[in-house]
Amino acid sequence: MTCREFADFIADFLDGALPEPERLAFERHLGKCANCTRYLESYRASVALGKRAFADGDDAGPIDVPQELVDAILRARRTSASD
């Protein structure tokens, strides 16, 4: 397995969805590649931070946000999603 393949499989590995042959190759590569070991550690940390950032659920946000700003953000999100 190459470092590029390692990066491609990392999400499936962490989800436990990587088929056994690929998982074994992934783990072998991990055992001999310090760069990918560091990458895996930073990926795990990023995922954990992302989960913590949204741990408060559906917080509506501050009440004093101007509606025009909310509308502009929603329009920008729809525009970028359609690109």
GIUR-V551963 format. One record per pair of residues at least 24 apart in sequence whose C-alpha atoms are under 10 Angstrom apart, sorted by the first residue. I is the first residue (numbers start at 0). J is the second residue. D is the distance in whole Angstrom. If there is no record, write none. Layout:
# GIUR-V551963
i->I j->J d->D
i->I j->J d->D
This chain:
# GIUR-V551963
i->0 j->24 d->6
i->0 j->25 d->7
i->0 j->26 d->10
i->0 j->27 d->8
i->0 j->28 d->6
i->0 j->29 d->10
i->1 j->25 d->9
i->1 j->28 d->8
i->1 j->32 d->10
i->1 j->35 d->10
i->2 j->28 d->8
i->2 j->29 d->9
i->2 j->32 d->8
i->2 j->34 d->8
i->2 j->35 d->7
i->2 j->38 d->10
i->3 j->35 d->9
i->4 j->28 d->10
i->5 j->29 d->8
i->5 j->35 d->7
i->5 j->38 d->10
i->5 j->39 d->9
i->6 j->35 d->8
i->6 j->38 d->8
i->6 j->39 d->9
i->6 j->42 d->10
i->9 j->35 d->10
i->9 j->38 d->9
i->9 j->39 d->7
i->9 j->42 d->9
i->9 j->43 d->10
i->10 j->39 d->10
i->10 j->42 d->9
i->10 j->43 d->10
i->13 j->39 d->9
i->13 j->42 d->10
i->13 j->43 d->8
